[in-house]
Amino acid sequence: MKIRLYQPGDVDELKRITIEGFEGIAIDQNVERSLGIVGAHDWRWRKARHVDEDIAANPDGVFVAEEAGRVLGYISTRLDRESHKGRIPNLAVDKTARGRGIGRQLIEHALDYFRRERMAFAMIETMVNNPVGQHLYPSCGFVEAGRQIHYATKL
Ligand SMILES: CC(C)(COP(=O)(O)OP(=O)(O)OC[C@H]1O[C@@H](n2cnc3c(N)ncnc32)[C@H](O)[C@@H]1OP(=O)(O)O)[C@@H](O)C(=O)NCCC(=O)NCCS
């Protein structure tokens, strides 16, 4: 397994891994559960669009785990060069490749990237109904900094 910079040809696979991976833990899916299908698209479309947004925002900071030519997962990053804060908006590993340490290696890769880019600290978030995030992130050195409640209303 190697970790490399994303290439445009990865995008469809990154979106598939995102949609499959975030089933049951995506905020947009919770919104849909609470309000029904709202807006022009469903939660899957909105979640997959994060891949486009992450690439547009920081194309040099989207890293892909690849093995034998197959994309196994990815991590996206943002750099705030004024505050020296690195952020990890999205991380997902294909279901068939989980539990092998790939998620952890992607996080370490992102943290090394932040250090190279002279960031001073990094942030990542997870939903309360995501036990893997709550185990993995503290074990990568993150400490809890707060909890947020998301509200939605139909217009
Ligand atoms: C989060 C995710 C990227 C982790 O990928 P991964 O390659 O399986 O991660 P790793 O193998 O490096 O580590 C997973 C850790 O979680 C632990 N874990 C797995 N299932 C768990 C559970 N139900 N509860 C608590 N910990 C769990 C593993 O034991 C491992 O910890 P360890 O290294 O201390 O043994 C992957 O589960 C995923 O894509 N999930 C869906 C999308 C998602 O949740 N993304 C993050 C959003 S915040």
The ligand as a MOL file (V3000), in Angstrom:
LIG
                    3D

  0  0  0     0  0            999 V3000
M  V30 BEGIN CTAB
M  V30 COUNTS 48 50 0 0 0
M  V30 BEGIN ATOM
M  V30 1 C -12.7060 5.9270 9.9450 0
M  V30 2 C -12.0310 5.0420 8.8870 0
M  V30 3 C -11.4460 5.9400 7.8210 0
M  V30 4 C -10.9210 4.2650 9.5760 0
M  V30 5 O -10.2290 3.5380 8.5700 0
M  V30 6 P -9.4000 2.2040 8.8940 0
M  V30 7 O -8.4350 2.0200 7.7690 0
M  V30 8 O -10.2840 1.0870 9.2240 0
M  V30 9 O -8.6290 2.6910 10.1980 0
M  V30 10 P -7.4680 1.9490 10.9930 0
M  V30 11 O -7.4190 0.5180 10.5790 0
M  V30 12 O -6.2380 2.7670 10.8610 0
M  V30 13 O -7.9440 2.1110 12.4930 0
M  V30 14 C -9.2350 1.8550 12.8700 0
M  V30 15 C -9.2320 1.8710 14.3990 0
M  V30 16 O -10.5880 1.9330 14.8410 0
M  V30 17 C -10.8250 0.7970 15.6650 0
M  V30 18 N -12.2200 0.4390 15.4940 0
M  V30 19 C -12.7890 -0.2360 14.4860 0
M  V30 20 N -14.1110 -0.3650 14.7110 0
M  V30 21 C -14.3610 0.2470 15.8840 0
M  V30 22 C -15.5280 0.4580 16.6730 0
M  V30 23 N -16.7330 0.0160 16.2670 0
M  V30 24 N -15.4230 1.1500 17.8320 0
M  V30 25 C -14.2240 1.6340 18.2460 0
M  V30 26 N -13.0750 1.4530 17.5410 0
M  V30 27 C -13.1510 0.7750 16.3890 0
M  V30 28 C -9.8410 -0.2320 15.2110 0
M  V30 29 O -9.6090 -1.2020 16.2250 0
M  V30 30 C -8.6150 0.6220 14.9620 0
M  V30 31 O -8.0120 1.0050 16.1770 0
M  V30 32 P -6.5820 0.3810 16.6330 0
M  V30 33 O -5.6030 0.7800 15.5720 0
M  V30 34 O -6.3210 1.0480 17.9480 0
M  V30 35 O -6.7900 -1.1040 16.7280 0
M  V30 36 C -13.0220 4.0190 8.2720 0
M  V30 37 O -13.6120 3.2790 9.3140 0
M  V30 38 C -14.1160 4.6750 7.4440 0
M  V30 39 O -13.9340 4.9870 6.2900 0
M  V30 40 N -15.2900 4.8730 8.0670 0
M  V30 41 C -16.3960 5.5000 7.3650 0
M  V30 42 C -16.1670 6.9540 7.0990 0
M  V30 43 C -15.7560 7.6730 8.3560 0
M  V30 44 O -16.1940 7.4020 9.4550 0
M  V30 45 N -14.8710 8.6480 8.1590 0
M  V30 46 C -14.4100 9.4750 9.2340 0
M  V30 47 C -15.4590 10.4810 9.5190 0
M  V30 48 S -15.1010 11.4170 10.9630 0
M  V30 END ATOM
M  V30 BEGIN BOND
M  V30 1 1 1 2
M  V30 2 1 2 3
M  V30 3 1 2 4
M  V30 4 1 2 36
M  V30 5 1 4 5
M  V30 6 1 5 6
M  V30 7 2 6 7
M  V30 8 1 6 8
M  V30 9 1 6 9
M  V30 10 1 9 10
M  V30 11 2 10 11
M  V30 12 1 10 12
M  V30 13 1 10 13
M  V30 14 1 13 14
M  V30 15 1 14 15
M  V30 16 1 15 16
M  V30 17 1 15 30
M  V30 18 1 16 17
M  V30 19 1 17 18
M  V30 20 1 17 28
M  V30 21 1 18 19
M  V30 22 1 18 27
M  V30 23 2 19 20
M  V30 24 1 20 21
M  V30 25 1 21 22
M  V30 26 2 21 27
M  V30 27 1 22 23
M  V30 28 2 22 24
M  V30 29 1 24 25
M  V30 30 2 25 26
M  V30 31 1 26 27
M  V30 32 1 28 29
M  V30 33 1 28 30
M  V30 34 1 30 31
M  V30 35 1 31 32
M  V30 36 2 32 33
M  V30 37 1 32 34
M  V30 38 1 32 35
M  V30 39 1 36 37
M  V30 40 1 36 38
M  V30 41 2 38 39
M  V30 42 1 38 40
M  V30 43 1 40 41
M  V30 44 1 41 42
M  V30 45 1 42 43
M  V30 46 2 43 44
M  V30 47 1 43 45
M  V30 48 1 45 46
M  V30 49 1 46 47
M  V30 50 1 47 48
M  V30 END BOND
M  V30 END CTAB
M  END
